[in-house]
Amino acid sequence: MREVYRKRGRSVRWEHGHLITVTESGQAIEEGQVFSAKPLRDAPPGMAAPHQAGEGVESVVDQIQTVVRSPLSIERLVVSEGSADHELGGMFWTETTRRVHLSMTFQRYRALIDLGDFEIDEIERVAGVLPRVSGERAAPDRVVLESAVTAALVPHLIGIAPPNVTLLQTAGGLDGKGRVIEESVLRGPPFPNWYRPSYRVRPQLVPLNVRARCSVTGIEPSLARAVALLAPPHGLSLRVLVVEGSDVYAATVHVDRIDAIAPPGRWYPYAAGSFGALMTVV
């Protein structure tokens, strides 16, 4: 079977003080085991002109730079917004994206924040507590992972989630082949939908927009909270910034048990997308 996929898009990205605008058209062909991709000079017939994108990028950068100020430093900040038209086998669909990647530092500590929207409330929260970090401690026996931390953990739970936790692909939108993304329980491959991060990359069957569900949803408000990652997750081990009462410290949390998960809320750009929620772990 021969599949011809075409994409035309426009993105605006702020990085290292520069605003970069990219408008691009490309085509990918799959035929059996052969995959080929190339840029296109002109837009494919029937595809619309690139949608406007990027109007909010500089505004968000200004907001973040106002919040992350001395004694904090911005080590890396990338803010982008894009819109793309897709075509495959006579189907047409449009996708819009917003991304924020921030690495902020205080002394030897580095907080990592990745967002799939331009709401910076989590950045404000972490920026407010990071200057109070007092050093390294052992993790509490029980700790609540906040949404941004849970979203980074969830993709690592696929295939190994404990019996009291169900991993789900969330319904909504279209996948990399224009197929409807439907809710499904994720126990392991094969997965039902296709992920295509670029026209240059062959799409793969992977879980999309993953969330975790537990029969226990109540979160104890008095527990210590892991509010940000201090390093990328390493399996089920998380180096995090912990707020416990008036104390703020760095700790490594090894997830051995999950006691409760609140209903999911915000979407984050981890793996092929995941939803964050408050999660109590041991």
C-alpha positions in Angstrom: 0.0 0.0 0.0 1.3 3.4 -0.9 0.6 6.4 1.4 1.4 10.0 0.4 1.4 12.5 3.3 1.9 16.2 2.9 2.3 19.0 5.4 2.4 22.7 5.2 3.0 24.8 8.3 4.3 28.0 9.9 6.0 28.2 13.3 7.5 31.1 15.3 10.1 30.3 17.9 11.9 32.5 20.4 15.3 31.2 21.5 18.5 32.9 22.8 17.0 36.3 22.2 16.1 35.7 18.6 12.7 35.3 17.1 12.7 32.8 14.3 9.9 32.2 11.8 9.8 29.1 9.6 7.3 28.4 6.8 7.7 24.9 5.3 6.0 22.4 3.0 7.0 18.7 2.9 6.0 15.3 1.6 6.5 11.8 2.9 5.8 8.5 1.0 5.4 5.1 2.6 5.3 2.0 0.4 6.0 -1.3 2.1 9.3 -1.1 4.0 10.4 2.0 2.0 10.0 5.5 3.6 11.1 8.7 1.8 10.6 12.3 2.6 11.5 15.6 0.9 10.6 19.3 1.2 8.2 20.8 -1.4 8.8 24.2 -3.0 5.1 24.9 -3.4 2.1 24.1 -1.3 0.4 20.9 -2.3 -2.9 21.4 -4.3 -5.9 21.9 -2.0 -3.9 22.9 1.0 -4.5 26.3 2.6 -1.9 29.0 3.2 -0.1 28.7 6.6 -2.2 30.0 9.4 -1.0 32.9 11.4 1.0 31.9 14.5 3.3 33.4 16.9 1.5 36.5 18.0 1.7 35.5 21.7 5.3 34.3 21.7 7.1 37.5 22.6 4.4 38.4 25.2 5.0 35.0 27.0 8.7 35.5 26.9 8.4 38.9 28.5 6.2 37.4 31.3 8.6 34.6 32.0 11.6 37.0 32.1 9.7 39.2 34.5 8.9 36.2 36.8 12.3 34.5 36.7 14.6 37.2 38.0 17.6 37.6 40.3 18.7 35.6 42.3 17.4 33.1 39.7 18.8 32.8 36.2 17.3 31.6 33.0 19.7 28.9 31.6 17.6 28.1 28.6 14.2 29.3 27.3 12.4 28.2 24.1 8.9 29.4 23.4 7.2 28.4 20.2 3.8 28.5 18.5 2.9 26.8 15.2 0.1 25.9 12.9 0.1 23.2 10.2 -2.2 21.8 7.6 -2.0 18.0 6.9 -3.1 15.9 4.0 -3.2 12.1 3.6 -5.3 10.1 1.1 -7.7 12.9 0.5 -8.2 13.8 4.2 -7.3 17.3 5.4 -6.9 18.4 9.0 -5.2 21.3 10.9 -3.1 21.3 14.0 -2.0 24.1 16.3 0.7 23.8 18.9 2.2 25.9 21.7 5.3 24.9 23.7 7.4 26.4 26.5 10.7 24.8 27.6 12.4 26.5 30.5 15.5 25.7 32.5 15.9 28.0 35.5 18.8 27.9 38.0 19.6 28.9 41.5 23.1 28.2 42.7 23.7 24.6 41.7 20.0 23.7 41.3 18.2 23.5 38.0 14.4 23.3 37.6 13.0 22.0 34.3 9.6 23.1 33.1 7.9 22.0 29.9 4.5 23.3 29.0 2.0 22.7 26.2 0.3 26.1 26.6 1.2 29.7 27.4 -0.2 29.7 31.0 2.8 30.4 33.3 1.3 29.8 36.7 3.5 26.8 37.3 6.6 28.8 36.4 5.5 31.5 38.9 5.1 28.9 41.6 8.5 27.3 41.1 10.3 30.6 40.7 8.8 31.6 44.1 10.2 28.6 46.0 13.4 27.7 44.2 15.4 30.5 45.9 14.5 29.0 49.3 16.1 25.6 48.5 18.2 24.6 51.5 20.1 21.6 50.1 19.6 17.8 49.7 17.4 15.6 51.9 16.0 12.1 51.9 12.6 12.0 50.3 9.6 11.8 52.6 8.0 8.4 53.1 4.9 9.7 51.2 4.9 12.6 48.8 2.5 14.2 46.4 3.8 14.7 42.9 2.3 17.9 41.3 0.9 17.9 37.8 4.1 18.8 35.9 6.0 16.0 37.7 3.3 13.4 37.2 3.0 14.1 33.5 6.8 13.4 33.1 6.4 10.1 35.1 3.3 8.7 33.4 4.9 7.6 30.1 7.3 5.5 32.2 4.4 3.6 33.8 3.2 2.0 30.6 3.5 -1.7 30.9 4.5 -1.7 34.5 1.7 0.2 36.3 0.7 -1.4 39.5 -2.7 -3.2 39.7 -4.5 -0.3 41.3 -3.5 2.1 38.4 -4.9 2.1 34.9 -3.1 3.9 32.1 -5.4 5.3 29.4 -5.0 6.9 26.0 -7.2 10.0 26.1 -9.8 10.5 23.3 -9.8 13.6 21.2 -8.2 15.0 18.0 -6.6 13.2 15.2 -3.4 11.2 15.1 -0.5 11.3 12.6 -2.5 9.6 9.9 -5.7 11.6 10.4 -7.4 8.9 12.4 -9.6 9.7 15.4 -7.8 9.3 18.7 -10.1 7.1 20.8 -9.8 6.2 24.5 -8.1 2.9 25.1 -6.6 1.1 28.0 -2.8 0.9 27.6 -1.3 -2.4 28.7 1.5 -2.6 26.1 2.0 -2.7 22.3 0.6 -2.7 19.8 -1.0 0.7 20.4 -4.0 1.9 18.4 -2.8 5.3 17.0 0.0 6.8 15.0 2.5 9.5 16.2 4.2 11.7 13.5 6.4 14.4 15.0 7.6 15.5 11.6 7.0 14.7 7.9 10.7 13.6 7.9 10.1 10.8 10.4 8.2 7.6 9.7 5.1 7.5 12.0 5.1 5.0 14.8 2.3 3.3 16.8 2.7 4.8 20.3 0.4 5.9 23.2 -1.0 9.4 22.7 -2.1 11.8 25.4 -1.7 9.3 28.3 -3.3 9.7 31.7 -3.3 7.6 34.8 -6.4 6.6 36.8 -6.7 5.2 40.3 -9.8 4.2 42.3 -8.5 6.5 45.1 -8.7 10.1 44.1 -8.4 12.0 47.4 -5.0 13.8 48.0 -3.9 14.6 51.6 -3.3 18.3 51.7 -0.7 18.0 54.5 1.8 15.9 52.6 5.1 17.2 51.2 4.8 18.1 47.5 7.2 17.6 44.6 6.6 20.8 42.6 9.2 20.5 39.8 11.8 18.3 38.2 15.4 18.9 38.9 16.5 16.4 36.2 14.8 14.3 33.5 13.1 11.2 35.0 15.2 8.1 35.1 12.6 5.3 35.0 10.7 5.5 38.2 13.3 7.7 39.9 12.6 11.4 40.0 15.0 14.1 41.3 12.6 16.8 42.4 12.1 20.1 44.2 10.1 19.4 47.4 8.1 21.8 49.4 7.3 20.6 52.9 5.7 23.2 55.1 8.1 26.1 55.2 11.0 23.9 54.0 12.2 23.6 50.4 14.8 21.0 49.4 16.0 18.7 46.7 15.3 15.0 46.9 15.2 11.8 44.8 11.9 10.1 44.9 11.8 6.4 44.0 8.2 5.4 43.1 7.5 2.0 44.7 3.7 2.4 45.2 1.0 4.8 44.0 -1.7 5.4 46.6 -4.0 8.0 44.9 -4.4 10.0 41.7 -6.6 13.0 41.4 -8.6 13.6 38.2 -6.3 14.7 35.3 -6.1 18.3 34.3 -3.4 19.9 32.2 -1.8 18.4 29.1 2.1 18.4 28.8 4.4 17.6 25.9 6.1 14.5 27.3 6.6 11.6 24.9 3.5 11.8 22.6 1.6 13.8 25.2 0.5 13.1 28.8 -1.8 14.6 31.3 -0.7 15.7 34.7 -2.6 15.2 38.0 -1.8 15.2 41.7 -0.4 11.8 42.6 0.5 10.4 46.0 3.5 8.0 45.9 5.5 6.0 48.3 
